[in-house]
Amino acid sequence: SQTIHQWPATLVQPVGSPLSLECTVEGTSNPNLYWYRQAAGRGLQLLFYSVGIGQISSEVPQNLSASRPQDRQFILSSKKLLLSDSGFYLCAWKKAPREMANEQFFGPGTRLTVL
Amino acid sequence: AQTVTQSQPEMSVQEAETVTLSCTYDTSESNYYLFWYKQPPSRQMILVIRQEAYKQQNATENRFSVNFQKAAKSFSLKISDSQLGDTAMYFCAFMKGGSQGNLIFGKGTKLSVKP
């Protein structure tokens, strides 16, 4: 069976500090991978998605970047955090489009507080 | 661009009763998928039910069922025999068929099940 991991679970960082959030998927190969952000009391906003190693698409221009160094690893980064980067970050995976299944499966999330 | 609207920010229901959550969407696509996700206090996003737009039959998963009205672009979720564990945020989501799987979420409905 497939599982998705995210770490850290909780993070408190000062403004201007760097950020690295990691997501890994087990039990599948060549998944599509996604980073979402959920601000307090709001829905999910897609930040980045990737269809393969080194392939990153950005949905929202901002202070963040993403990378996919390995097939089942997805990293969200920032060089200098802003207060507005606070939120709940969710990673998700999905079988590639050629597969019949279309739903996304989410990780447990990382709660980021920027002070 | 596609949009998803959930017009009920909060709802409550008595245990064992039935509740319906509303969702409308706007798209010019003919091939798409619709989902309901549940986010309990743990904040783990859990898929509740999915509907393919080309299927006329409404999807059902145990106590959860949908009323999919394609012409009206409506996709409501009915929860029967509500249980305390159903207390959560519920998000309606849209995905264009043949895409890389990017989900567009509504802002969510907070459902409270009361004993």
HADDOCK unambig.tbl for C-alpha pairs under 7 A between the chains (distance, minus, plus):
assign (segid A and resid 42 and name CA) (segid B and resid 107 and name CA) 5.51 0.50 0.50
assign (segid A and resid 43 and name CA) (segid B and resid 105 and name CA) 6.33 0.50 0.50
assign (segid A and resid 43 and name CA) (segid B and resid 106 and name CA) 6.10 0.50 0.50
assign (segid A and resid 43 and name CA) (segid B and resid 107 and name CA) 4.21 0.50 0.50
assign (segid A and resid 43 and name CA) (segid B and resid 108 and name CA) 6.09 0.50 0.50
assign (segid A and resid 44 and name CA) (segid B and resid 105 and name CA) 6.13 0.50 0.50
assign (segid A and resid 97 and name CA) (segid B and resid 98 and name CA) 6.43 0.50 0.50
assign (segid A and resid 97 and name CA) (segid B and resid 100 and name CA) 6.30 0.50 0.50
assign (segid A and resid 106 and name CA) (segid B and resid 45 and name CA) 5.83 0.50 0.50
assign (segid A and resid 107 and name CA) (segid B and resid 44 and name CA) 6.89 0.50 0.50
assign (segid A and resid 108 and name CA) (segid B and resid 44 and name CA) 5.07 0.50 0.50
